Amino acid sequence: MLRRHIPAAAAAASLLLPAQALAQQAGGGRLQAIQSAGRIRIGTTGDFNPMSFRDPASRSYRGHQIEAAEQLARDMGVRAEFVATDWRTLINGLQADQYDVVFTGTSMSVARAMAASFTIPWGRTGFIPLTTRRNAARFANWDALNQRGVTVGTNLGTTMEQFVQQALPAATLRRVESPARDWQELLGGRVDASMSTVIEAAFLTREYPDLVSLFSDQPRNPIPMAFMAPLQDPVFLNFLNAWVTIRQASGFFAEIGEKWGVSA
């Protein structure tokens, strides 16, 4: 009796799987599955301007990483389907096959590389703190942040969180869970500083005049930025690496970097 029920149950379960997962199970790999489905699923956070953010009017995704993802889809001859995720569950979504690749402005880290594949870097960034104008004189240098009584905000699951833990151990770390952002805690007076990237800090200080960047000429933790893909699919990763190389040589990344104020 049990043996007769297994094929039917398996068949029913297979109907619930996306086309990508079915093709991968059949041994075709992710690249073939994407081509067969006619779409590539892009995981993105939508909270990292100018990399990935929601347009207030249309609610559609915009930004440097969105344009890169759309170009990838055009080059592959498929459509880009954006899947909302957050920093805390970014890798979980890859592992659960919720999306094929992450385009949201991820920087590389050893911890992430143990759980997901990184493409070759498309650019680099570094970390600088943000604070409010009224507090700017309080922090003359990096050491002034690494003090008891100083609270530094970061978003949960980001490389900035790891950096603050390691580089500013005397400060109090306040972790902020998406969709809230660490700089919102700063504007609300709940932290003394927040840790940002050179890329995002440039946007935030233009958008919010009360925010100022600290030590812009002394960024810490220079780190490559790359796209993330699932582990154990060398064919798909090789394709993505080739695509990054081709598009770097064509000037595409320089072009969208200039448009969005992102230095690669």
C-alpha atoms as one frame of an Amber mdcrd trajectory, in Angstrom:
protein
   0.000   0.000   0.000   2.694   2.451   0.989   4.675   1.828  -2.205   1.663
   2.574  -4.383   1.164   5.948  -2.666   4.729   7.197  -3.058   4.687   7.914
  -6.832   1.375   9.782  -6.585   2.622  11.880  -3.682   5.840  12.658  -5.492
   3.962  13.643  -8.620   1.683  15.946  -6.645   4.638  17.554  -4.904   6.405
  18.134  -8.221   3.505  20.293  -9.377   4.342  22.742  -6.603   7.966  23.186
  -7.661   8.989  26.108  -9.888  10.285  25.341 -13.365  13.832  26.160 -12.278
  13.784  23.584  -9.489  12.334  20.874 -11.737  14.976  21.432 -14.404  17.728
  21.389 -11.806  16.410  18.109 -10.394  16.503  16.682 -13.907  20.216  17.456
 -14.056  20.027  20.460 -16.373  21.526  22.889 -13.895  20.398  26.394 -13.037
  21.533  28.006 -16.287  19.461  25.607 -18.365  16.536  25.942 -15.944  16.537
  29.723 -16.345  16.556  29.422 -20.121  13.765  26.865 -20.040  11.620  28.996
 -17.724  12.274  32.180 -19.712  12.997  34.137 -16.543  15.760  34.778 -14.044
  14.707  35.382 -10.449  16.632  38.220  -8.837  16.751  38.503  -5.061  16.965
  42.154  -3.985  16.359  44.080  -0.755  14.968  47.323  -2.176  16.355  49.316
   0.757  19.851  50.325  -0.400  19.729  53.539  -2.419  21.328  53.979  -4.965
  21.850  50.216  -5.414  18.348  48.790  -5.016  15.305  50.773  -3.911  11.589
  51.145  -4.521  10.386  54.085  -6.583   7.800  55.843  -4.358   5.442  56.548
  -7.256   5.496  53.285  -9.201   6.675  50.957  -6.383   8.963  49.352  -8.968
  12.602  48.605  -8.223  15.267  51.050  -9.361  18.991  51.534  -8.892  22.446
  50.454  -9.995  21.898  46.774  -9.210  18.455  46.755 -10.816  19.870  48.076
 -14.082  22.622  45.466 -13.912  20.062  42.687 -13.346  17.890  43.901 -16.207
  20.935  43.954 -18.505  21.808  40.402 -17.481  18.271  39.281 -18.314  18.387
  41.005 -21.721  21.735  39.426 -22.507  20.305  36.009 -21.619  17.122  36.576
 -23.609  14.886  36.079 -20.563  12.840  38.368 -18.327  13.995  39.632 -14.947
  11.689  38.745 -12.076  12.526  40.585  -8.854  11.959  38.786  -5.559  11.872
  40.805  -2.330  14.257  39.684   0.393  16.114  41.247   3.326  19.701  41.234
   4.559  19.084  38.780   7.371  17.617  36.106   5.086  19.568  36.889   1.909
  21.461  33.591   1.816  18.520  31.566   3.153  16.549  32.624   0.074  19.288
  31.341  -2.214  19.476  28.050  -0.357  15.682  27.663  -0.474  15.636  28.312
  -4.261  13.506  31.444  -3.872  15.717  33.231  -6.405  18.601  32.397  -8.719
  21.024  35.208  -7.941  21.321  38.231  -5.650  21.666  41.744  -7.082  21.375
  44.221  -4.208  24.863  45.612  -3.540  26.404  42.786  -1.512  29.986  43.045
  -0.351  32.064  39.903  -0.020  32.816  38.296   3.329  34.273  34.985   4.460
  31.078  34.078   6.313  28.933  34.667   3.230  31.390  32.811   1.000  30.983
  29.719   3.163  27.260  29.637   2.412  26.940  31.081  -1.101  28.995  31.558
  -4.260  30.330  34.975  -5.203  31.001  36.104  -8.744  34.209  37.950  -9.536
  33.918  41.509  -8.153  32.236  44.191 -10.224  33.446  46.967  -7.879  34.675
  47.881  -4.401  33.532  49.864  -1.395  34.595  50.765   2.133  32.925  51.680
   5.413  32.495  55.126   6.948  30.311  56.239   9.871  27.383  58.605   9.693
  26.265  60.886  12.495  24.106  63.994  12.913  25.464  67.505  12.522  24.985
  68.266  16.199  27.151  65.256  17.144  29.848  65.607  14.482  32.315  67.458
  16.734  32.061  64.631  19.267  33.892  62.224  16.973  37.324  63.503  15.960
  38.608  60.126  14.758  37.805  56.411  14.591  39.009  55.890  18.175  36.359
  58.310  19.420  33.692  55.883  18.178  35.242  52.945  19.983  34.175  54.117
  23.430  31.724  53.068  26.092  28.679  55.261  25.954  28.707  55.331  22.139
  25.937  53.394  20.369  26.487  52.448  16.731  23.625  51.178  14.580  23.882
  48.616  11.789  21.372  46.518   9.923  21.121  42.901  10.978  22.871  40.501
   8.599  25.118  43.058   6.892  28.909  43.103   6.689  28.764  46.424   8.585
  27.414  44.512  11.587  30.439  42.203  11.555  32.798  45.152  11.105  31.459
  47.053  14.127  31.709  43.945  16.301  35.365  43.500  15.363  36.628  47.074
  14.938  34.625  48.906  17.619  34.322  46.376  20.455  33.985  49.017  23.206
  30.971  50.663  21.559  27.424  49.378  21.970  26.086  47.744  18.814  22.412
  48.307  18.036  21.158  45.860  15.423  18.253  47.039  13.301  16.056  44.537
  11.514  14.747  45.198   7.999  12.649  46.865   6.724  13.798  49.478   9.267
  17.214  50.983   8.555  20.094  51.936  10.829  20.215  55.525   9.537  16.574
  55.935  10.533  17.630  55.133  14.087  20.254  57.859  13.734  17.747  60.434
  12.530  15.468  59.416  15.407  18.227  59.986  17.979  18.317  56.353  19.117
  21.966  55.799  18.117  24.984  58.097  18.096  26.275  56.898  14.734  25.500
  54.329  12.070  27.942  52.411   9.917  27.494  52.945   6.197  29.276  52.273
   2.944  30.989  55.005   0.967  28.336  54.425  -1.698  25.228  54.767   0.462
  26.662  57.539   2.640  27.051  59.781  -0.410  23.350  59.381  -1.180  22.109
  59.722   2.407  24.002  62.925   3.136  22.478  64.493   0.018  18.994  63.278
   0.868  19.073  64.161   4.581  20.945  67.421   5.322  21.118  66.607   9.047
  23.358  63.599   8.342  27.109  63.963   7.859  29.805  61.471   6.912  32.740
  61.017   9.256  36.306  60.295   8.144  35.421  60.200   4.439  39.139  60.309
   3.649  39.769  57.325   5.935  37.354  54.570   4.892  37.881  51.268   6.650
  37.528  47.678   5.506  38.025  48.075   1.731  36.026  45.197   0.365  35.010
  43.808  -3.058  31.386  43.908  -4.158  29.988  41.001  -6.147  26.800  39.174
  -7.058  25.793  36.077  -5.078  24.613  32.742  -6.440  23.913  29.338  -4.865
  26.719  26.960  -4.010  27.525  23.863  -6.044  26.624  25.089  -9.513  29.967
  25.798 -11.239  28.356  26.068 -14.683  26.058  28.901 -13.612  28.820  30.642
 -11.666  31.184  30.367 -14.646  28.531  31.977 -16.837  28.006  34.839 -14.368
  31.754  35.430 -14.133  32.008  35.547 -17.913  29.103  38.005 -18.046  30.709
  40.330 -15.469  33.994  40.231 -17.412  32.277  40.989 -20.720  30.225  43.841
 -19.277  33.203  45.359 -17.479  35.141  45.353 -20.752  32.208  46.945 -22.592
  32.137  49.857 -20.140  28.675  48.967 -18.855  29.584  49.011 -15.164  31.459
  52.302 -15.567  28.407  53.775 -17.305  25.826  52.798 -14.684  28.313  53.640
 -11.940  28.540  57.201 -13.223  24.755  57.408 -13.560  24.104  56.290  -9.976
  27.155  57.844  -8.335  28.738  54.467  -7.635  32.502  54.310  -7.935  33.629
  50.856  -9.077
